[in-house]
Each structure stands twice: as structure tokens, then as C-alpha cells.
Amino acid sequence: MSWQTYVDSNLVGTGKVSQAAILGQQGGVWASSLGFTLSQPEQNAVVGAWNNLDGVQASGVTLAGTKYFTLQADPDHIYGKKSANGCVIVKTTQAILVCVYKDPIQQQEAVSVVEALGVYLKSVGY
């Protein structure tokens, strides 16, 4: 399956994620949904986030120009919120899933979908 198929079918296609991208841990966008563009500084910040989780917790995360308040940051994932919208970022073995959900989607709905794909990718070495 292509990386774009994961974004289109397994993330956005579920109806529980509004926009998504898959980044490589070494940098670069492997796939993204239409109109979801992460600037190079945003990509660098996401890839480097796990080197400074306290900083991410204190400063939040910016995705496609929108800044999210960090609710939780740990070695496996980062959850953020802005009003009724939010983000779910999951680190796998080689990739980082970057997803945004928008109202009326609830955080737990998005988390379930993104975390499930993360578990699968880890199980196959990605």
C-alpha cells in the first residue's frame, strides 16, 4: 500500500481525521491530504519534537499555520487542542503520523484511528 493510500483511506477516509500527513523521521513528507501543507520549519519542529518534549508541552505545536496547545506529549504521541479542533501526532518506528481533526469530530475518535494505524505500522517495521 502506498503512503498516500494510508492518508486517504486509513486516516482521512475514516471520517475521524480532517487532514493528515505522514513524515519520515529523517525528514520529508511521505504523503499528505489535499490542502494540508506543513512548512519546512513546521516539519522540522515535528520531527525534532521528541528531543524536547518539555518544550513541546510548554510551547505547543504549529501545523499548517495553526498553533495547537499541547494537552499531552510523551515518547509515543503528542495531542494538541485549539478550540473545538485538535491534532494527534504519533511516532512509529520510521514515520510520524500528523493528523488534525475538526469539530464535530471528537478527540478520542481521532486518537483511536491514528493510534491504530501507528500500532499497525510499528508491527510491520515502519
MOPAC internal coordinates of N, CA, C and O (Angstrom, degrees):
PM7 1SCF
backbone

  N    0.0000 0     0.00 0     0.00 0    0    0    0
  C    1.4572 1     0.00 0     0.00 0    1    0    0
  C    1.5324 1   107.95 1     0.00 0    2    1    0
  O    1.2310 1   120.54 1   -40.45 1    3    2    1
  N    1.3278 1   116.58 1   139.55 1    3    2    1
  C    1.4606 1   120.24 1   179.28 1    5    3    2
  C    1.5214 1   110.65 1   -78.17 1    6    5    3
  O    1.2310 1   120.82 1   -21.70 1    7    6    5
  N    1.3215 1   116.03 1   158.30 1    7    6    5
  C    1.4697 1   120.43 1   177.85 1    9    7    6
  C    1.5240 1   110.49 1   -61.29 1   10    9    7
  O    1.2310 1   120.36 1   143.76 1   11   10    9
  N    1.3322 1   116.92 1   -36.24 1   11   10    9
  C    1.4595 1   119.92 1   179.54 1   13   11   10
  C    1.5241 1   110.74 1   -64.13 1   14   13   11
  O    1.2310 1   119.93 1   144.65 1   15   14   13
  N    1.3227 1   117.73 1   -35.35 1   15   14   13
  C    1.4659 1   121.22 1   177.75 1   17   15   14
  C    1.5260 1   110.82 1   -64.61 1   18   17   15
  O    1.2310 1   120.33 1   141.54 1   19   18   17
  N    1.3285 1   116.97 1   -38.46 1   19   18   17
  C    1.4675 1   119.12 1   176.16 1   21   19   18
  C    1.5223 1   110.54 1   -59.74 1   22   21   19
  O    1.2310 1   120.54 1   136.21 1   23   22   21
  N    1.3343 1   116.58 1   -43.79 1   23   22   21
  C    1.4663 1   120.08 1   179.16 1   25   23   22
  C    1.5242 1   110.17 1   -64.85 1   26   25   23
  O    1.2310 1   120.60 1   129.07 1   27   26   25
  N    1.3321 1   116.45 1   -50.93 1   27   26   25
  C    1.4668 1   120.89 1  -173.21 1   29   27   26
  C    1.5244 1   113.35 1   -70.45 1   30   29   27
  O    1.2310 1   119.88 1   140.99 1   31   30   29
  N    1.3235 1   117.84 1   -39.01 1   31   30   29
  C    1.4671 1   120.97 1  -174.60 1   33   31   30
  C    1.5267 1   113.63 1   -99.88 1   34   33   31
  O    1.2310 1   120.25 1   131.03 1   35   34   33
  N    1.3229 1   117.13 1   -48.97 1   35   34   33
  C    1.4622 1   120.72 1  -172.92 1   37   35   34
  C    1.5209 1   113.83 1   -83.17 1   38   37   35
  O    1.2310 1   119.92 1   162.15 1   39   38   37
  N    1.3211 1   117.75 1   -17.85 1   39   38   37
  C    1.4635 1   120.54 1   179.41 1   41   39   38
  C    1.5243 1   110.21 1  -113.67 1   42   41   39
  O    1.2310 1   119.80 1   101.75 1   43   42   41
  N    1.3151 1   117.99 1   -78.25 1   43   42   41
  C    1.4696 1   121.15 1  -176.88 1   45   43   42
  C    1.5342 1   111.22 1   -63.96 1   46   45   43
  O    1.2310 1   120.31 1   142.74 1   47   46   45
  N    1.3167 1   117.01 1   -37.26 1   47   46   45
  C    1.4615 1   121.48 1  -178.09 1   49   47   46
  C    1.5180 1   114.64 1   -63.54 1   50   49   47
  O    1.2310 1   120.14 1   162.82 1   51   50   49
  N    1.3189 1   117.34 1   -17.18 1   51   50   49
  C    1.4709 1   120.04 1   179.04 1   53   51   50
  C    1.5300 1   112.28 1   -76.00 1   54   53   51
  O    1.2310 1   120.73 1   162.14 1   55   54   53
  N    1.3347 1   116.22 1   -17.86 1   55   54   53
  C    1.4531 1   120.03 1  -175.79 1   57   55   54
  C    1.5244 1   112.74 1    81.31 1   58   57   55
  O    1.2310 1   120.01 1  -178.32 1   59   58   57
  N    1.3253 1   117.59 1     1.68 1   59   58   57
  C    1.4696 1   122.18 1  -179.03 1   61   59   58
  C    1.5330 1   112.00 1  -107.35 1   62   61   59
  O    1.2310 1   120.45 1   178.06 1   63   62   61
  N    1.3264 1   116.75 1    -1.94 1   63   62   61
  C    1.4645 1   123.85 1   176.33 1   65   63   62
  C    1.5235 1   106.56 1  -131.38 1   66   65   63
  O    1.2310 1   120.37 1   -49.57 1   67   66   65
  N    1.3304 1   116.90 1   130.43 1   67   66   65
  C    1.4648 1   120.78 1  -177.69 1   69   67   66
  C    1.5239 1   112.64 1   -84.58 1   70   69   67
  O    1.2310 1   120.72 1   138.54 1   71   70   69
  N    1.3271 1   116.23 1   -41.46 1   71   70   69
  C    1.4617 1   121.68 1  -179.67 1   73   71   70
  C    1.5175 1   107.67 1  -145.54 1   74   73   71
  O    1.2310 1   120.75 1   -29.04 1   75   74   73
  N    1.3405 1   116.18 1   150.96 1   75   74   73
  C    1.4591 1   118.64 1  -178.25 1   77   75   74
  C    1.5170 1   111.55 1  -154.90 1   78   77   75
  O    1.2310 1   121.88 1   -22.85 1   79   78   77
  N    1.3264 1   114.01 1   157.15 1   79   78   77
  C    1.4582 1   122.20 1   172.40 1   81   79   78
  C    1.5193 1   107.61 1  -145.64 1   82   81   79
  O    1.2310 1   121.26 1   -26.26 1   83   82   81
  N    1.3104 1   115.19 1   153.74 1   83   82   81
  C    1.4576 1   121.27 1   172.55 1   85   83   82
  C    1.5191 1   106.64 1  -118.75 1   86   85   83
  O    1.2310 1   121.36 1   -58.36 1   87   86   85
  N    1.3238 1   115.00 1   121.64 1   87   86   85
  C    1.4573 1   121.48 1   178.63 1   89   87   86
  C    1.5236 1   109.25 1  -106.78 1   90   89   87
  O    1.2310 1   121.00 1   -29.06 1   91   90   89
  N    1.3168 1   115.69 1   150.94 1   91   90   89
  C    1.4583 1   120.13 1   170.75 1   93   91   90
  C    1.5219 1   108.78 1   -82.88 1   94   93   91
  O    1.2310 1   119.82 1   -34.95 1   95   94   93
  N    1.3140 1   117.95 1   145.05 1   95   94   93
  C    1.4624 1   119.92 1   179.18 1   97   95   94
  C    1.5237 1   112.16 1   -65.32 1   98   97   95
  O    1.2310 1   120.22 1   159.40 1   99   98   97
  N    1.3146 1   117.19 1   -20.60 1   99   98   97
  C    1.4584 1   120.66 1   176.15 1  101   99   98
  C    1.5222 1   111.26 1   -90.26 1  102  101   99
  O    1.2310 1   120.64 1  -175.84 1  103  102  101
  N    1.3428 1   116.37 1     4.16 1  103  102  101
  C    1.4560 1   121.80 1  -179.72 1  105  103  102
  C    1.5108 1   111.26 1   107.55 1  106  105  103
  O    1.2310 1   120.92 1   -15.94 1  107  106  105
  N    1.3236 1   115.85 1   164.06 1  107  106  105
  C    1.4569 1   122.16 1   178.30 1  109  107  106
  C    1.5152 1   112.97 1    92.20 1  110  109  107
  O    1.2310 1   121.46 1   -33.05 1  111  110  109
  N    1.3231 1   114.82 1   146.95 1  111  110  109
  C    1.4567 1   122.07 1   177.84 1  113  111  110
  C    1.5237 1   107.96 1   -93.49 1  114  113  111
  O    1.2310 1   120.45 1   -60.42 1  115  114  113
  N    1.3230 1   116.74 1   119.58 1  115  114  113
  C    1.4557 1   121.07 1   178.32 1  117  115  114
  C    1.5265 1   111.18 1   -82.41 1  118  117  115
  O    1.2310 1   120.37 1   147.10 1  119  118  117
  N    1.3290 1   116.90 1   -32.90 1  119  118  117
  C    1.4702 1   121.82 1   178.78 1  121  119  118
  C    1.5230 1   108.20 1  -167.30 1  122  121  119
  O    1.2310 1   120.61 1   -24.88 1  123  122  121
  N    1.3336 1   116.45 1   155.12 1  123  122  121
  C    1.4699 1   119.93 1   176.20 1  125  123  122
  C    1.5094 1   110.14 1  -156.28 1  126  125  123
  O    1.2310 1   121.44 1   -23.16 1  127  126  125
  N    1.3264 1   114.84 1   156.84 1  127  126  125
  C    1.4574 1   119.66 1   177.22 1  129  127  126
  C    1.5244 1   109.25 1   -78.07 1  130  129  127
  O    1.2310 1   121.20 1   -23.22 1  131  130  129
  N    1.3083 1   115.31 1   156.78 1  131  130  129
  C    1.4608 1   122.10 1  -178.03 1  133  131  130
  C    1.5224 1   110.60 1   -56.93 1  134  133  131
  O    1.2310 1   120.75 1   -52.65 1  135  134  133
  N    1.3232 1   116.18 1   127.35 1  135  134  133
  C    1.4546 1   121.24 1   176.57 1  137  135  134
  C    1.5189 1   115.26 1    83.46 1  138  137  135
  O    1.2310 1   119.89 1  -179.73 1  139  138  137
  N    1.3160 1   117.82 1     0.27 1  139  138  137
  C    1.4677 1   121.30 1   178.63 1  141  139  138
  C    1.5217 1   107.83 1  -104.01 1  142  141  139
  O    1.2310 1   121.26 1   -85.62 1  143  142  141
  N    1.3174 1   115.20 1    94.38 1  143  142  141
  C    1.4562 1   121.06 1  -175.32 1  145  143  142
  C    1.5189 1   110.24 1  -114.17 1  146  145  143
  O    1.2310 1   121.07 1   -61.26 1  147  146  145
  N    1.3092 1   115.55 1   118.74 1  147  146  145
  C    1.4516 1   121.45 1   176.27 1  149  147  146
  C    1.5230 1   108.33 1   -95.39 1  150  149  147
  O    1.2310 1   120.77 1   -54.79 1  151  150  149
  N    1.3261 1   116.12 1   125.21 1  151  150  149
  C    1.4711 1   119.69 1   178.36 1  153  151  150
  C    1.5304 1   108.94 1   -65.67 1  154  153  151
  O    1.2310 1   120.95 1   -15.58 1  155  154  153
  N    1.3251 1   115.78 1   164.42 1  155  154  153
  C    1.4676 1   118.89 1   178.70 1  157  155  154
  C    1.5265 1   112.00 1   -60.17 1  158  157  155
  O    1.2310 1   119.24 1   136.94 1  159  158  157
  N    1.3493 1   119.05 1   -43.06 1  159  158  157
  C    1.4693 1   118.10 1   175.96 1  161  159  158
  C    1.5382 1   112.86 1   -62.04 1  162  161  159
  O    1.2310 1   120.06 1   143.96 1  163  162  161
  N    1.3330 1   117.48 1   -36.04 1  163  162  161
  C    1.4623 1   120.03 1   177.68 1  165  163  162
  C    1.5280 1   110.59 1   -66.26 1  166  165  163
  O    1.2310 1   120.54 1   136.59 1  167  166  165
  N    1.3281 1   116.57 1   -43.41 1  167  166  165
  C    1.4711 1   120.48 1   176.96 1  169  167  166
  C    1.5250 1   110.57 1   -59.71 1  170  169  167
  O    1.2310 1   120.66 1   133.62 1  171  170  169
  N    1.3361 1   116.33 1   -46.38 1  171  170  169
  C    1.4628 1   120.57 1  -179.86 1  173  171  170
  C    1.5243 1   111.17 1   -60.65 1  174  173  171
  O    1.2310 1   120.64 1   139.97 1  175  174  173
  N    1.3326 1   116.38 1   -40.03 1  175  174  173
  C    1.4680 1   120.83 1   179.91 1  177  175  174
  C    1.5269 1   111.04 1   -65.59 1  178  177  175
  O    1.2310 1   120.13 1   139.20 1  179  178  177
  N    1.3287 1   117.35 1   -40.80 1  179  178  177
  C    1.4686 1   120.38 1   179.07 1  181  179  178
  C    1.5288 1   109.99 1   -66.87 1  182  181  179
  O    1.2310 1   120.36 1   131.61 1  183  182  181
  N    1.3243 1   116.91 1   -48.39 1  183  182  181
  C    1.4634 1   120.28 1  -179.37 1  185  183  182
  C    1.5293 1   110.65 1   -60.64 1  186  185  183
  O    1.2310 1   120.29 1   141.22 1  187  186  185
  N    1.3260 1   117.06 1   -38.78 1  187  186  185
  C    1.4599 1   120.91 1  -178.69 1  189  187  186
  C    1.5130 1   115.13 1   -86.46 1  190  189  187
  O    1.2310 1   120.22 1   176.58 1  191  190  189
  N    1.3165 1   117.18 1    -3.42 1  191  190  189
  C    1.4679 1   120.55 1  -174.74 1  193  191  190
  C    1.5216 1   113.08 1   -57.08 1  194  193  191
  O    1.2310 1   120.11 1   143.96 1  195  194  193
  N    1.3130 1   117.40 1   -36.04 1  195  194  193
  C    1.4678 1   120.18 1  -176.01 1  197  195  194
  C    1.5291 1   112.29 1   -73.77 1  198  197  195
  O    1.2310 1   119.99 1   170.53 1  199  198  197
  N    1.3092 1   117.62 1    -9.47 1  199  198  197
  C    1.4629 1   120.94 1   174.33 1  201  199  198
  C    1.5192 1   111.54 1   -83.53 1  202  201  199
  O    1.2310 1   120.55 1   166.62 1  203  202  201
  N    1.3499 1   116.55 1   -13.38 1  203  202  201
  C    1.4603 1   120.77 1  -177.65 1  205  203  202
  C    1.5313 1   109.86 1  -150.37 1  206  205  203
  O    1.2310 1   120.59 1  -114.06 1  207  206  205
  N    1.3205 1   116.48 1    65.94 1  207  206  205
  C    1.4648 1   120.38 1  -177.77 1  209  207  206
  C    1.5247 1   112.00 1   -63.45 1  210  209  207
  O    1.2310 1   120.09 1   146.98 1  211  210  209
  N    1.3278 1   117.44 1   -33.02 1  211  210  209
  C    1.4618 1   119.69 1   177.31 1  213  211  210
  C    1.5242 1   110.66 1   -63.67 1  214  213  211
  O    1.2310 1   120.50 1   140.73 1  215  214  213
  N    1.3214 1   116.65 1   -39.27 1  215  214  213
  C    1.4611 1   120.90 1   177.64 1  217  215  214
  C    1.5130 1   112.09 1   -65.35 1  218  217  215
  O    1.2310 1   120.55 1   139.54 1  219  218  217
  N    1.3349 1   116.55 1   -40.46 1  219  218  217
  C    1.4722 1   120.86 1   177.24 1  221  219  218
  C    1.5222 1   109.57 1   -64.81 1  222  221  219
  O    1.2310 1   120.66 1   139.56 1  223  222  221
  N    1.3357 1   116.35 1   -40.44 1  223  222  221
  C    1.4671 1   120.07 1   178.92 1  225  223  222
  C    1.5286 1   110.27 1   -62.67 1  226  225  223
  O    1.2310 1   120.39 1   140.49 1  227  226  225
  N    1.3235 1   116.87 1   -39.51 1  227  226  225
  C    1.4650 1   121.19 1  -177.48 1  229  227  226
  C    1.5214 1   113.29 1   -78.56 1  230  229  227
  O    1.2310 1   120.18 1   143.34 1  231  230  229
  N    1.3444 1   117.27 1   -36.66 1  231  230  229
  C    1.4708 1   120.54 1  -170.80 1  233  231  230
  C    1.5218 1   115.21 1  -104.56 1  234  233  231
  O    1.2310 1   120.16 1   163.79 1  235  234  233
  N    1.3250 1   117.29 1   -16.21 1  235  234  233
  C    1.4551 1   119.53 1  -176.99 1  237  235  234
  C    1.5135 1   111.49 1    84.89 1  238  237  235
  O    1.2310 1   121.43 1     7.63 1  239  238  237
  N    1.3168 1   114.88 1  -172.37 1  239  238  237
  C    1.4664 1   121.29 1  -178.45 1  241  239  238
  C    1.5308 1   108.34 1  -137.49 1  242  241  239
  O    1.2310 1   120.71 1   -38.38 1  243  242  241
  N    1.3236 1   116.24 1   141.62 1  243  242  241
  C    1.4611 1   121.32 1   178.77 1  245  243  242
  C    1.5206 1   109.22 1  -111.29 1  246  245  243
  O    1.2310 1   120.92 1   -52.19 1  247  246  245
  N    1.3344 1   115.84 1   127.81 1  247  246  245
  C    1.4689 1   122.82 1  -179.74 1  249  247  246
  C    1.5158 1   109.05 1  -130.27 1  250  249  247
  O    1.2310 1   120.07 1   -56.73 1  251  250  249
  N    1.3158 1   117.47 1   123.27 1  251  250  249
  C    1.4649 1   123.02 1   179.11 1  253  251  250
  C    1.5283 1   111.31 1    50.91 1  254  253  251
  O    1.2310 1   121.16 1  -139.39 1  255  254  253
  N    1.3311 1   115.39 1    40.61 1  255  254  253
  C    1.4580 1   120.79 1   176.24 1  257  255  254
  C    1.5166 1   115.71 1    84.37 1  258  257  255
  O    1.2310 1   119.37 1   177.18 1  259  258  257
  N    1.3108 1   118.81 1    -2.82 1  259  258  257
  C    1.4639 1   122.33 1  -179.93 1  261  259  258
  C    1.5227 1   109.37 1  -108.06 1  262  261  259
  O    1.2310 1   120.75 1   -53.00 1  263  262  261
  N    1.3188 1   116.18 1   127.00 1  263  262  261
  C    1.4622 1   120.77 1   179.43 1  265  263  262
  C    1.5199 1   110.16 1   -91.91 1  266  265  263
  O    1.2310 1   121.15 1   -49.88 1  267  266  265
  N    1.3348 1   115.41 1   130.12 1  267  266  265
  C    1.4586 1   122.81 1   179.97 1  269  267  266
  C    1.5233 1   109.51 1  -111.82 1  270  269  267
  O    1.2310 1   120.75 1   -43.23 1  271  270  269
  N    1.3211 1   116.18 1   136.77 1  271  270  269
  C    1.4553 1   123.83 1   173.21 1  273  271  270
  C    1.5276 1   107.27 1   -73.79 1  274  273  271
  O    1.2310 1   119.64 1   -48.53 1  275  274  273
  N    1.3154 1   118.30 1   131.47 1  275  274  273
  C    1.4592 1   121.18 1  -177.60 1  277  275  274
  C    1.5243 1   110.60 1   -80.50 1  278  277  275
  O    1.2310 1   121.26 1   -57.91 1  279  278  277
  N    1.3267 1   115.20 1   122.09 1  279  278  277
  C    1.4615 1   121.92 1   175.81 1  281  279  278
  C    1.5180 1   111.14 1   -87.40 1  282  281  279
  O    1.2310 1   121.16 1   142.36 1  283  282  281
  N    1.3363 1   115.38 1   -37.64 1  283  282  281
  C    1.4598 1   120.69 1  -176.97 1  285  283  282
  C    1.5156 1   108.60 1  -155.01 1  286  285  283
  O    1.2310 1   120.66 1   -42.96 1  287  286  285
  N    1.3176 1   116.34 1   137.04 1  287  286  285
  C    1.4642 1   122.09 1   175.55 1  289  287  286
  C    1.5159 1   108.10 1  -140.62 1  290  289  287
  O    1.2310 1   120.65 1   -60.80 1  291  290  289
  N    1.3279 1   116.37 1   119.20 1  291  290  289
  C    1.4593 1   120.88 1   178.22 1  293  291  290
  C    1.5262 1   108.55 1  -142.52 1  294  293  291
  O    1.2310 1   119.25 1    -0.35 1  295  294  293
  N    1.3228 1   119.04 1   179.65 1  295  294  293
  C    1.4664 1   120.18 1  -175.16 1  297  295  294
  C    1.5302 1   115.79 1   -61.09 1  298  297  295
  O    1.2310 1   119.49 1   164.61 1  299  298  297
  N    1.3176 1   118.58 1   -15.39 1  299  298  297
  C    1.4658 1   121.15 1  -178.44 1  301  299  298
  C    1.5235 1   114.31 1  -104.92 1  302  301  299
  O    1.2310 1   119.95 1   149.78 1  303  302  301
  N    1.3288 1   117.70 1   -30.22 1  303  302  301
  C    1.4627 1   118.81 1  -174.88 1  305  303  302
  C    1.5258 1   112.38 1  -157.69 1  306  305  303
  O    1.2310 1   122.30 1   -16.06 1  307  306  305
  N    1.3292 1   113.20 1   163.94 1  307  306  305
  C    1.4623 1   122.28 1   174.93 1  309  307  306
  C    1.5243 1   106.41 1  -131.75 1  310  309  307
  O    1.2310 1   120.73 1   -51.52 1  311  310  309
  N    1.3224 1   116.20 1   128.48 1  311  310  309
  C    1.4605 1   121.30 1   176.57 1  313  311  310
  C    1.5223 1   107.63 1  -115.38 1  314  313  311
  O    1.2310 1   121.20 1   -44.49 1  315  314  313
  N    1.3424 1   115.31 1   135.51 1  315  314  313
  C    1.4551 1   119.81 1   179.52 1  317  315  314
  C    1.5147 1   111.52 1  -132.48 1  318  317  315
  O    1.2310 1   120.80 1   -14.50 1  319  318  317
  N    1.3344 1   116.08 1   165.50 1  319  318  317
  C    1.4699 1   121.55 1  -176.59 1  321  319  318
  C    1.5127 1   109.60 1  -144.73 1  322  321  319
  O    1.2310 1   120.87 1   -36.51 1  323  322  321
  N    1.3264 1   115.94 1   143.49 1  323  322  321
  C    1.4552 1   123.38 1   169.73 1  325  323  322
  C    1.5198 1   106.58 1  -145.87 1  326  325  323
  O    1.2310 1   120.79 1   -70.53 1  327  326  325
  N    1.3118 1   116.10 1   109.47 1  327  326  325
  C    1.4680 1   122.10 1  -174.73 1  329  327  326
  C    1.5242 1   109.41 1    55.14 1  330  329  327
  O    1.2310 1   120.03 1    54.07 1  331  330  329
  N    1.3276 1   117.54 1  -125.93 1  331  330  329
  C    1.4633 1   120.65 1  -179.26 1  333  331  330
  C    1.5224 1   112.13 1   -89.53 1  334  333  331
  O    1.2310 1   119.82 1  -179.37 1  335  334  333
  N    1.3166 1   117.94 1     0.63 1  335  334  333
  C    1.4605 1   122.93 1  -178.65 1  337  335  334
  C    1.5233 1   109.69 1  -105.26 1  338  337  335
  O    1.2310 1   120.77 1   -10.72 1  339  338  337
  N    1.3240 1   116.14 1   169.28 1  339  338  337
  C    1.4504 1   118.25 1   179.29 1  341  339  338
  C    1.5059 1   112.71 1  -166.02 1  342  341  339
  O    1.2310 1   121.31 1     1.35 1  343  342  341
  N    1.3428 1   115.10 1  -178.65 1  343  342  341
  C    1.4579 1   120.79 1   179.04 1  345  343  342
  C    1.5251 1   109.88 1  -135.33 1  346  345  343
  O    1.2310 1   121.87 1   -27.65 1  347  346  345
  N    1.3164 1   114.03 1   152.35 1  347  346  345
  C    1.4596 1   123.04 1   176.11 1  349  347  346
  C    1.5168 1   105.93 1  -131.54 1  350  349  347
  O    1.2310 1   120.42 1   -58.96 1  351  350  349
  N    1.3153 1   116.80 1   121.04 1  351  350  349
  C    1.4628 1   122.23 1   179.39 1  353  351  350
  C    1.5196 1   106.86 1  -122.04 1  354  353  351
  O    1.2310 1   120.63 1   -56.01 1  355  354  353
  N    1.3272 1   116.40 1   123.99 1  355  354  353
  C    1.4592 1   121.39 1  -175.57 1  357  355  354
  C    1.5229 1   109.08 1  -124.65 1  358  357  355
  O    1.2310 1   121.20 1   -49.89 1  359  358  357
  N    1.3121 1   115.31 1   130.11 1  359  358  357
  C    1.4610 1   122.00 1   178.45 1  361  359  358
  C    1.5212 1   109.22 1   -94.69 1  362  361  359
  O    1.2310 1   120.44 1   -52.25 1  363  362  361
  N    1.3281 1   116.77 1   127.75 1  363  362  361
  C    1.4578 1   121.52 1   175.23 1  365  363  362
  C    1.5330 1   107.64 1  -109.24 1  366  365  363
  O    1.2310 1   119.99 1    14.63 1  367  366  365
  N    1.3095 1   117.63 1  -165.37 1  367  366  365
  C    1.4587 1   121.04 1  -177.77 1  369  367  366
  C    1.5270 1   111.76 1   -64.29 1  370  369  367
  O    1.2310 1   120.21 1   137.75 1  371  370  369
  N    1.3455 1   117.20 1   -42.25 1  371  370  369
  C    1.4577 1   121.01 1  -176.84 1  373  371  370
  C    1.5254 1   114.45 1  -124.75 1  374  373  371
  O    1.2310 1   120.29 1   168.43 1  375  374  373
  N    1.3158 1   117.05 1   -11.57 1  375  374  373
  C    1.4636 1   121.28 1  -172.92 1  377  375  374
  C    1.5210 1   111.32 1  -125.92 1  378  377  375
  O    1.2310 1   121.80 1    -9.73 1  379  378  377
  N    1.3358 1   114.16 1   170.27 1  379  378  377
  C    1.4637 1   121.48 1   173.27 1  381  379  378
  C    1.5274 1   106.79 1  -132.49 1  382  381  379
  O    1.2310 1   120.54 1   -58.34 1  383  382  381
  N    1.3194 1   116.57 1   121.66 1  383  382  381
  C    1.4579 1   122.62 1   177.26 1  385  383  382
  C    1.5228 1   107.66 1   -88.94 1  386  385  383
  O    1.2310 1   120.38 1   -57.49 1  387  386  385
  N    1.3157 1   116.88 1   122.51 1  387  386  385
  C    1.4648 1   122.53 1  -178.08 1  389  387  386
  C    1.5231 1   107.23 1  -117.80 1  390  389  387
  O    1.2310 1   120.47 1   -68.39 1  391  390  389
  N    1.3217 1   116.71 1   111.61 1  391  390  389
  C    1.4644 1   120.36 1  -173.79 1  393  391  390
  C    1.5271 1   111.44 1  -130.68 1  394  393  391
  O    1.2310 1   121.65 1   -34.07 1  395  394  393
  N    1.3208 1   114.45 1   145.93 1  395  394  393
  C    1.4569 1   122.80 1   177.26 1  397  395  394
  C    1.5215 1   107.82 1  -122.09 1  398  397  395
  O    1.2310 1   120.75 1   -41.74 1  399  398  397
  N    1.3181 1   116.17 1   138.26 1  399  398  397
  C    1.4651 1   120.88 1   173.34 1  401  399  398
  C    1.5251 1   107.68 1  -121.47 1  402  401  399
  O    1.2310 1   121.42 1   -33.91 1  403  402  401
  N    1.3290 1   114.89 1   146.09 1  403  402  401
  C    1.4649 1   120.75 1  -178.34 1  405  403  402
  C    1.5205 1   109.44 1  -124.82 1  406  405  403
  O    1.2310 1   121.52 1   -31.56 1  407  406  405
  N    1.3234 1   114.70 1   148.44 1  407  406  405
  C    1.4505 1   122.58 1   178.08 1  409  407  406
  C    1.5256 1   109.96 1   -48.59 1  410  409  407
  O    1.2310 1   118.14 1   -48.67 1  411  410  409
  N    1.3156 1   121.15 1   131.33 1  411  410  409
  C    1.4645 1   129.76 1    18.34 1  413  411  410
  C    1.5318 1   114.61 1   -94.92 1  414  413  411
  O    1.2310 1   119.06 1  -172.05 1  415  414  413
  N    1.3317 1   119.39 1     7.95 1  415  414  413
  C    1.4621 1   120.25 1   178.08 1  417  415  414
  C    1.5283 1   108.80 1   -64.89 1  418  417  415
  O    1.2310 1   120.91 1   -44.99 1  419  418  417
  N    1.3141 1   115.87 1   135.01 1  419  418  417
  C    1.4592 1   121.85 1   179.46 1  421  419  418
  C    1.5353 1   110.10 1   -93.76 1  422  421  419
  O    1.2310 1   120.95 1   -27.97 1  423  422  421
  N    1.3289 1   115.78 1   152.03 1  423  422  421
  C    1.4570 1   121.09 1  -177.11 1  425  423  422
  C    1.5254 1   112.42 1   -51.67 1  426  425  423
  O    1.2310 1   119.98 1   130.82 1  427  426  425
  N    1.3259 1   117.64 1   -49.18 1  427  426  425
  C    1.4592 1   119.71 1  -174.87 1  429  427  426
  C    1.5233 1   112.09 1   -64.03 1  430  429  427
  O    1.2310 1   120.03 1   148.81 1  431  430  429
  N    1.3238 1   117.55 1   -31.19 1  431  430  429
  C    1.4664 1   119.95 1   176.62 1  433  431  430
  C    1.5310 1   110.11 1   -63.00 1  434  433  431
  O    1.2310 1   120.73 1   133.24 1  435  434  433
  N    1.3267 1   116.22 1   -46.76 1  435  434  433
  C    1.4635 1   120.60 1   179.85 1  437  435  434
  C    1.5234 1   111.00 1   -67.52 1  438  437  435
  O    1.2310 1   120.53 1   135.96 1  439  438  437
  N    1.3220 1   116.59 1   -44.04 1  439  438  437
  C    1.4681 1   120.68 1  -179.59 1  441  439  438
  C    1.5225 1   110.65 1   -56.87 1  442  441  439
  O    1.2310 1   119.94 1   135.10 1  443  442  441
  N    1.3168 1   117.71 1   -44.90 1  443  442  441
  C    1.4695 1   121.49 1  -178.48 1  445  443  442
  C    1.5249 1   111.55 1   -58.39 1  446  445  443
  O    1.2310 1   120.64 1   135.36 1  447  446  445
  N    1.3247 1   116.38 1   -44.64 1  447  446  445
  C    1.4632 1   121.71 1  -178.42 1  449  447  446
  C    1.5312 1   111.10 1   -67.61 1  450  449  447
  O    1.2310 1   120.64 1   131.45 1  451  450  449
  N    1.3154 1   116.39 1   -48.55 1  451  450  449
  C    1.4658 1   120.65 1  -175.63 1  453  451  450
  C    1.5272 1   110.51 1   -68.59 1  454  453  451
  O    1.2310 1   120.25 1   135.40 1  455  454  453
  N    1.3189 1   117.12 1   -44.60 1  455  454  453
  C    1.4626 1   120.14 1   179.90 1  457  455  454
  C    1.5365 1   110.97 1   -63.52 1  458  457  455
  O    1.2310 1   119.89 1   142.50 1  459  458  457
  N    1.3288 1   117.82 1   -37.50 1  459  458  457
  C    1.4681 1   120.67 1   178.91 1  461  459  458
  C    1.5302 1   110.81 1   -63.03 1  462  461  459
  O    1.2310 1   120.00 1   137.80 1  463  462  461
  N    1.3151 1   117.60 1   -42.20 1  463  462  461
  C    1.4609 1   119.76 1   177.59 1  465  463  462
  C    1.5278 1   109.70 1   -66.72 1  466  465  463
  O    1.2310 1   120.19 1   141.62 1  467  466  465
  N    1.3184 1   117.24 1   -38.38 1  467  466  465
  C    1.4567 1   120.57 1   176.90 1  469  467  466
  C    1.5133 1   112.43 1   -59.76 1  470  469  467
  O    1.2310 1   120.18 1   135.63 1  471  470  469
  N    1.3165 1   117.27 1   -44.37 1  471  470  469
  C    1.4693 1   122.00 1   177.69 1  473  471  470
  C    1.5242 1   109.99 1   -61.08 1  474  473  471
  O    1.2310 1   120.73 1   135.61 1  475  474  473
  N    1.3294 1   116.22 1   -44.39 1  475  474  473
  C    1.4749 1   119.56 1   179.78 1  477  475  474
  C    1.5279 1   110.58 1   -62.21 1  478  477  475
  O    1.2310 1   119.74 1   131.75 1  479  478  477
  N    1.3232 1   118.10 1   -48.25 1  479  478  477
  C    1.4627 1   120.78 1  -178.23 1  481  479  478
  C    1.5249 1   111.32 1   -60.53 1  482  481  479
  O    1.2310 1   120.52 1   139.52 1  483  482  481
  N    1.3301 1   116.61 1   -40.48 1  483  482  481
  C    1.4686 1   119.75 1   176.70 1  485  483  482
  C    1.5342 1   110.52 1   -61.55 1  486  485  483
  O    1.2310 1   120.86 1   140.93 1  487  486  485
  N    1.3403 1   115.96 1   -39.07 1  487  486  485
  C    1.4702 1   120.11 1  -177.08 1  489  487  486
  C    1.5247 1   112.68 1   -65.89 1  490  489  487
  O    1.2310 1   120.27 1   157.05 1  491  490  489
  N    1.3407 1   117.08 1   -22.95 1  491  490  489
  C    1.4689 1   120.87 1   179.63 1  493  491  490
  C    1.5302 1   111.37 1  -107.70 1  494  493  491
  O    1.2310 1   120.42 1  -164.62 1  495  494  493
  N    1.3219 1   116.80 1    15.38 1  495  494  493
  C    1.4483 1   120.70 1   173.94 1  497  495  494
  C    1.5069 1   116.84 1    88.06 1  498  497  495
  O    1.2310 1   120.22 1  -173.52 1  499  498  497
  N    1.3151 1   117.18 1     6.48 1  499  498  497
  C    1.4516 1   120.50 1   178.26 1  501  499  498
  C    1.5129 1   110.30 1  -110.30 1  502  501  499
  O    1.2310 1   120.10 1   180.00 1  503  502  501

